[in-house]
Amino acid sequence: MHKIFLSLLFVSISIFSASSHAISRKSTDNIFFATPYEPIGFDPALGEAIESANIISNIFESLVKFNEDNTNIEPSLATKWDISEDNLTYTFYLKKGVKFHDNTPFNAEAVAFNIERQIGPNAKPNMPYAKVIYGDVASYKVIDDYTISITLKKVNTSFLSNLAIYFGAPIVSPTALKASDNNVSDNPIGTGPYKFFAYDRGQQVILTRFDDYHGTKAKTENIIIKTIPETVSRVVALNRGEVDIAFSIDANVIDEVTKNNNVVLKRDGMNTNYMFFNCEDGALTSDREIREAVAMCINTEELVSSLYKDYAQVANTFLPNFMQGYSKDVKYPQYNIEKAKEIFARKNVKELKIITYSTPRPANTLGGQVLAEAIQASLLKANVQTKIFVYDFATYRNKIKQDKFDIGFLLWTGDNGDSDNFLNLFASDDIVYNAPRFKNDEYKALIAKGLSTSDTKERALIYTEAEKLLAREVPILPISHAKQLVAVSSKLKDAKVHPIGLFLFSKAYK
């Protein structure tokens, strides 16, 4: 009966836009979640973008998890853990009686299989978080059915926090992995409160409650995640009662939401919206003075106020101001249009190439083109012309790796609440993360030192020093830290967005 109902539900949702009477909008068994993002697969080891994160985080679980209100670490599939005196060996004691959605038992062998799939000989090249999560793992050992130890090559003070990240760390059914050549993108099988039911590409994903869940059962039976790219369209659907949640909205639609008696959830975001410069030889912006001059053309306070109103704050540093290592002493180049003109004239810079993305993102809900055009106007005041090339976000990521350009735009939302998770980007050899291609041995040494330092105050000083170096070398210019804005129906209760930007559904109900 349950499967028949869901099959009918799936069909009816597909034609919902054509017939508003296709399914009951009063049903408390369904939450309709509107997102601008089309999912990019559902395998947590193969993902890295928000497009899939809201789905993965409700299907899968990890050994540890974040507190629902912050990034403090709590037990999840592991009930407790010990750390050796040298801070290299972590022994995890696993929860008993847990089953995957395919009825495979969860145990230490399943954890070992998931580690091996990302760092062993069968690991796939497109596992972007494998190094983040398991890059420092020297060995692991199954001690008994419900105990496993993991030994690191070197001290990594963010290791536990990394194990709570929704990419790379979640535990997948070994049975499903063996049946699918180490890739469950089309058939995700986890231990979470919801299980995957169906995916109608370009339309919606359906999750249904896992009734054999080992923890508190989800309050709502079905979650229907609908792809609606345009912000205005998501808000219209919310106001008409067609959806219960409109994810990732911008300041321009707040009044439209509230005047219809719906609610806007707001919280400071653990994110940074930033401009970056191509530091690779051959680009004009490989010259630090030119990077400084571009930064001097940007009146960041005026820009942020104009574009994002009161729903973002100026990013004076790459780190949000509540994170370890943030310091007011970090100073990126300040607005000085006359000095910028002088540098551009002396360097004979007349035109720069900008690439950007069209798609709205959680840390920049207006999309990259609007931001790029504002920067274009600022540079014109310094007598520098620019050409802007705009791509959808997936294409844009490839353009960053392949094309020649001077300026680009990206965003980062923290995965785990640790400052290393932000600043390590620019120590990476992977252009996916280190888009500026910033290569600085002093900076890399500071990041490595931060990871191996357990003293909290000393670690904060190291990260402050690292960001001072960034501000001095200017591979990036931080723009803003966005507030997380999600519009929800007034009928929806216990709806909550986590600080890392994800929506966890299990407690929400109508």
Secondary structure, 3 states (H helix, E strand, C coil): CHHHHHHHHHHHHHCCCCCCCCCCCCCCCEEEEEECCCCCCCCCCCCCCHHHHHHHHHHCCCCEEECCCCCCEEECCEEEEEECCCCCEEEEEECCCCECCCCCECCHHHHHHHHHHHHCCCCCCCCCCHHHHHCCEEEEEEEECCEEEEEECCCCCCHHHHCCCCCCCCCCCHHHHHHCCCCCCCCCCCCCCEEEEEEECCCEEEEEECCCCCCCCCCCCEEEEEECCCHHHHHHHHHCCCCCEECCCCHHHHHHHHCCCCEEEEEECCEEEEEEECCCCCCHHHCHHHHHHHHHCCCHHHHHHHHHHHHEEECCCCCCCCCCCCCCCCCCCCCCHHHHHHHHHHHCCCEEEEEEECCCECCECCCHHHHHHHHHHHHHCCCCEEEEEEECHHHHHHHHHHCCCCEEEEEEECCCCCHHHHHHHHHCCCCCCCCCCCCCHHHHHHHHHHHHCCCHHHHHHHHHHHHHHHHHHCCEEEEEEEEEEEEECCCCECCCECCCCCECCCCCEC
